[in-house]
Amino acid sequence: MSEQAGEKTEQPTPRRLEESIKHGQIPRSAEVQTVFVLMGGMTALMFYGQEMWRQLVETMVVTLSHLHDTSMSVNSVHGYSVSGSLLLIKCVGPVVLATLFGGLLAGAIQNRFQTASEALTPDLERLNPVSGFKRVFSLRMVVPTALAIVKLLFIIALAFSEVRRILSDPIFATSVSLARMSGFLAETCLRVVFRVSLGLLVIAGADYGYQWWRTHKDLMMTREEVKEDMKNTEGNPHVKAALRRRRRNVSKAKALAAVPKADVVVTNPTHLAIAIRYDRKTMRAPQIVAKGIRLNAQRIREIARQHQIPIIENRPLAWMLFRHGKVGGEIPAQLYATVAEIFAWVYRVNRYRYYAEQNQV
């Protein structure tokens, strides 16, 4: 039973998935990175290859045609090195930028355009050679190593078949110009790279699928972990229930504190009590200042008696106000007429009480 309870049989919760992204525990494939880098370099060569070749040829022609009058000194060699470096940057720069962009794009896509903040924090344990040696020669690395060997053999087979077909081309048995040979080599190299890229694309898809399966398996949770995660996410049920009780008590206390301001209390007669207030100057319609059931209704009636607030028994009206009215809100429009009659009675009672007190004085 303990082994079954500790088995990871539950799907990862949303909170677990969010934490895995922060820790960098997401499916990543080095093959996807390789494909994007290779595709970026190929794209740059397809669009910029001819311009690169033209610049190299012009530089070579100028250099070879002025060998007889080229001066060799410290300043001239320095100038040649600077111009050669600038030419190299101008020719190779677009390809490097394209491959760099491809690598960054592949990483961003696999990371879902999010940054693993905790994975970027320095960890001295990663620099420990003993731990690194254990990771490299662990059983977990056996499958990736075997897959890497299979992928290498597959790429060699793809490249070898294409190279063998190129070497059997009649161009190597005939006399052709240098420009023709250069164009042929450029086309064949691009063809070999394109074929290898297609093979790598298939391998990258399979490898990413495997990485996703392995990462998802590592993120699986036990039932106890799911329960603990739900507690941390939604809070302890006992604490939440206590907070709800506290909020209810606070709201009840506020409602009871507003009862003395009411003009009339409608009852059911013992189960329900609804306190209503109306001010012609500030209110568009009468408002419910408090309502309660059973003990709360009894408390509302007691406060009403203490402050000499009229209490009227009207069962249908009490039920309608309790069901459809909200504390602090106006009474329902369909009850205006009935409540108006009650307030008219309350005003008459208050007027009679006022005249009676004046006469006694």
C-alpha positions in Angstrom: 0.0 0.0 0.0 2.9 2.4 0.8 4.5 1.8 -2.6 1.2 2.4 -4.4 0.6 5.5 -2.4 4.1 6.8 -3.4 3.6 6.1 -7.1 3.4 9.1 -9.4 0.0 8.5 -11.1 -1.5 12.0 -11.1 -1.2 14.6 -13.7 0.8 17.7 -12.7 -1.2 20.6 -11.4 -1.1 24.1 -12.9 1.0 25.3 -10.0 3.5 22.5 -10.5 3.7 23.4 -14.2 4.4 27.1 -13.4 7.1 26.1 -11.0 8.7 23.8 -13.5 9.0 26.7 -16.0 10.6 28.9 -13.3 13.1 26.1 -12.6 13.8 25.5 -16.3 12.3 22.0 -16.2 10.7 22.1 -19.6 11.1 19.9 -22.7 14.1 21.0 -24.6 15.8 19.3 -27.5 19.4 20.0 -28.7 18.4 18.7 -32.1 15.7 21.5 -32.5 18.5 24.0 -31.7 20.7 22.5 -34.3 18.0 22.5 -37.0 17.2 26.2 -36.4 20.9 27.1 -36.4 21.5 25.2 -39.6 18.4 26.6 -41.3 19.5 30.1 -40.4 22.9 29.6 -41.9 21.5 28.1 -45.0 19.0 31.0 -45.4 21.8 33.5 -45.1 23.9 31.7 -47.7 21.1 31.4 -50.1 20.4 35.2 -50.0 23.9 36.4 -49.4 26.1 33.7 -50.9 26.6 35.3 -54.3 27.5 38.7 -52.8 30.0 37.0 -50.5 31.6 35.1 -53.4 31.8 38.3 -55.5 33.6 40.2 -52.7 36.1 37.4 -52.2 36.8 37.1 -55.9 37.3 40.9 -56.3 39.6 41.0 -53.3 41.6 38.1 -54.6 41.9 39.6 -58.1 43.1 42.9 -56.7 45.6 41.2 -54.4 47.1 38.9 -56.9 47.3 41.6 -59.6 49.4 43.9 -57.4 51.7 41.4 -55.9 54.7 42.8 -57.8 54.3 46.3 -56.4 53.0 45.4 -52.9 55.2 47.0 -50.2 55.9 45.0 -47.0 56.3 47.1 -43.9 54.9 47.3 -40.4 52.3 49.9 -41.4 51.3 48.1 -44.6 50.9 44.7 -42.9 48.8 46.3 -40.2 46.6 47.9 -42.9 46.3 44.6 -44.7 45.3 42.8 -41.5 42.7 45.5 -40.8 41.2 45.4 -44.3 41.2 41.6 -44.2 39.4 41.5 -40.9 36.8 43.9 -42.1 36.3 41.8 -45.3 35.9 38.7 -43.1 33.3 40.4 -40.9 31.5 41.7 -43.9 31.3 38.2 -45.5 30.8 36.0 -42.5 28.8 38.5 -40.3 25.4 37.9 -41.9 25.8 34.1 -41.6 26.8 34.4 -38.0 23.9 36.7 -37.2 21.5 34.4 -39.0 22.7 31.3 -37.1 22.7 33.3 -33.8 19.1 34.4 -34.5 18.1 30.8 -35.3 19.6 29.5 -32.0 17.8 32.2 -30.0 14.5 31.6 -31.7 14.7 27.9 -31.1 15.5 28.5 -27.4 12.6 31.0 -27.1 10.1 28.7 -28.7 11.1 25.7 -26.5 11.0 28.0 -23.4 7.6 29.3 -24.5 9.1 32.8 -24.6 9.5 32.8 -20.8 12.6 33.1 -18.7 13.5 30.5 -16.2 14.4 32.9 -13.4 15.5 30.4 -10.9 17.4 28.3 -13.4 19.6 31.4 -14.2 20.7 31.9 -10.6 24.3 30.8 -9.9 24.6 27.3 -8.5 28.1 26.2 -7.3 26.9 22.6 -7.3 27.0 22.6 -11.1 30.8 23.4 -11.0 31.4 20.3 -8.8 33.4 17.9 -11.0 32.3 14.9 -8.9 28.6 15.7 -9.5 29.2 16.4 -13.1 31.0 13.0 -13.5 28.0 11.2 -11.9 25.6 13.0 -14.2 27.6 12.1 -17.3 28.0 8.4 -16.4 24.6 7.9 -14.8 22.0 5.4 -16.1 19.8 8.4 -17.1 22.4 9.3 -19.8 22.5 5.9 -21.4 19.4 6.4 -23.5 20.4 9.9 -24.8 23.9 8.6 -25.6 22.6 5.6 -27.5 20.2 7.9 -29.4 23.0 10.3 -30.2 25.0 7.5 -31.8 22.0 6.4 -33.8 21.4 9.9 -35.0 25.0 10.3 -36.0 25.0 7.1 -38.0 21.7 8.3 -39.7 23.2 11.6 -40.6 26.4 10.0 -41.9 24.3 7.6 -44.1 22.4 10.6 -45.6 25.5 12.6 -46.3 27.5 9.7 -47.6 24.9 8.7 -50.2 24.7 12.2 -51.5 28.5 12.7 -51.5 29.0 9.5 -53.3 26.5 10.6 -56.0 28.3 13.9 -56.3 31.7 12.3 -56.7 30.5 10.2 -59.6 29.4 13.4 -61.5 31.2 13.7 -64.9 32.4 17.2 -64.0 35.4 15.6 -62.2 36.5 13.7 -65.3 36.4 16.7 -67.7 38.2 20.0 -67.9 36.0 22.9 -66.7 36.7 26.4 -65.7 37.3 27.5 -62.1 34.0 29.4 -62.0 32.1 26.4 -63.2 33.8 24.2 -60.6 33.1 26.7 -57.8 29.4 27.0 -58.8 29.1 23.2 -58.9 30.7 22.8 -55.4 28.5 25.6 -54.0 25.3 23.9 -55.3 26.3 20.4 -54.2 27.2 21.7 -50.7 23.9 23.4 -50.3 22.2 20.2 -51.5 24.1 18.1 -49.0 23.3 20.5 -46.2 19.6 20.7 -47.2 19.3 16.9 -47.2 21.0 16.6 -43.8 18.7 19.4 -42.5 15.6 17.4 -43.5 17.0 14.4 -41.8 17.8 16.5 -38.7 14.2 17.9 -38.8 12.8 14.4 -38.5 15.2 13.5 -35.7 14.4 16.8 -33.9 10.7 16.1 -34.0 11.2 12.6 -32.6 13.7 13.9 -30.0 11.4 16.7 -28.9 8.6 14.2 -28.5 10.8 12.0 -26.3 11.9 15.0 -24.2 8.3 16.1 -23.7 7.3 12.6 -22.6 10.3 12.3 -20.2 9.7 15.8 -18.7 6.0 15.1 -18.3 6.8 11.8 -16.6 9.2 13.6 -14.2 6.5 16.1 -13.4 3.9 13.5 -12.5 2.7 13.7 -8.9 1.6 11.4 -6.2 -1.9 11.8 -4.6 -0.3 13.2 -1.5 1.6 15.8 -3.5 -1.6 16.8 -5.3 -3.4 17.3 -2.0 -0.5 19.3 -0.6 -0.3 21.4 -3.7 -4.1 22.1 -3.6 -3.7 23.2 0.0 -0.9 25.5 -0.9 -2.8 26.9 -3.8 -6.2 27.3 -2.4 -5.3 27.4 1.3 -6.1 25.1 4.1 -9.8 24.2 4.1 -10.1 24.8 7.9 -8.4 28.2 7.7 -10.7 29.1 4.7 -13.8 28.1 6.7 -12.6 30.1 9.7 -12.1 33.1 7.5 -15.5 32.7 6.0 -17.1 32.5 9.4 -15.2 35.6 10.5 -16.4 37.5 7.4 -20.0 36.5 8.1 -19.7 37.6 11.7 -18.3 40.9 10.7 -21.0 41.5 8.1 -23.7 40.5 10.6 -22.3 42.9 13.2 -22.3 45.7 10.6 -25.9 44.9 9.7 -27.1 44.8 13.3 -25.3 48.1 13.9 -27.5 49.6 11.2 -30.8 48.4 12.6 -31.3 51.5 14.9 -31.4 53.7 11.7 -34.3 51.6 10.3 -37.8 53.0 10.1 -39.6 49.7 10.2 -39.0 46.0 10.7 -41.0 43.4 8.7 -41.2 39.9 10.3 -42.5 36.5 9.5 -43.3 36.6 12.6 -40.4 34.7 14.3 -38.2 33.2 11.5 -37.5 36.2 9.5 -36.8 39.9 10.1 -36.0 42.6 7.6 -35.1 46.2 8.6 -36.1 48.9 6.1 -35.1 52.5 6.0 -36.2 55.3 3.7 -35.1 58.9 3.4 -36.9 61.0 0.9 -34.0 63.5 0.4 -31.2 61.0 -0.3 -32.9 57.8 -1.4 -34.8 56.9 -4.6 -36.5 54.0 -3.0 -36.5 52.3 0.5 -33.4 50.3 1.3 -32.8 47.1 3.3 -30.3 47.9 6.1 -30.4 44.4 7.7 -32.0 41.1 7.4 -31.7 37.8 9.3 -33.2 34.4 10.0 -33.9 32.6 13.3 -31.4 33.9 15.9 -30.4 36.9 13.8 -34.1 37.7 13.2 -34.6 37.6 17.0 -31.7 39.9 17.5 -33.0 42.4 15.0 -36.4 42.4 16.7 -34.8 43.0 20.1 -32.8 46.0 18.8 -36.0 47.4 17.1 -37.8 47.2 20.5 -35.0 48.9 22.3 -35.1 51.8 19.8 -38.9 51.9 19.5 -38.9 50.9 15.8 -42.3 49.7 14.6 -42.4 45.9 13.9 -44.9 44.7 11.4 -45.9 41.1 10.7 -46.3 40.4 7.0 -45.3 36.9 6.0 -45.5 37.2 2.1 -43.7 40.5 2.2 -41.0 39.2 4.6 -40.3 36.2 2.4 -40.1 38.3 -0.8 -37.8 40.8 0.8 -35.6 38.1 2.3 -35.3 36.1 -1.0 -34.9 39.0 -3.5 -33.6 41.8 -1.4 -29.9 42.6 -0.6 -28.5 44.3 2.5 -27.6 47.8 1.4 -29.7 47.7 -1.7 -33.1 48.9 -2.7 -36.2 46.8 -2.3 -37.5 45.1 -5.4 -39.6 47.3 -7.7 -42.6 44.9 -7.5 -42.8 45.5 -3.7 -43.0 49.3 -3.9 -46.7 49.5 -3.4 -46.9 47.2 -0.4 -43.9 48.8 1.3 -45.4 52.3 0.6 -48.6 51.3 2.5 -46.4 50.1 5.4 -44.5 53.4 5.5 -47.7 55.4 5.3 -48.9 53.5 8.4 -45.5 54.1 10.1 -45.8 57.8 9.4 -49.3 58.0 10.8 -48.2 56.1 13.9 -45.2 58.3 14.4 -47.3 61.4 13.9 -49.8 60.2 16.4 -47.0 59.4 18.8 -45.5 62.9 18.3 -48.9 64.7 19.1 -49.4 62.4 22.1 -46.0 63.4 23.5 -46.6 67.1 22.9 -50.0 66.9 24.7 -48.4 65.2 27.7 -45.9 67.9 27.8 
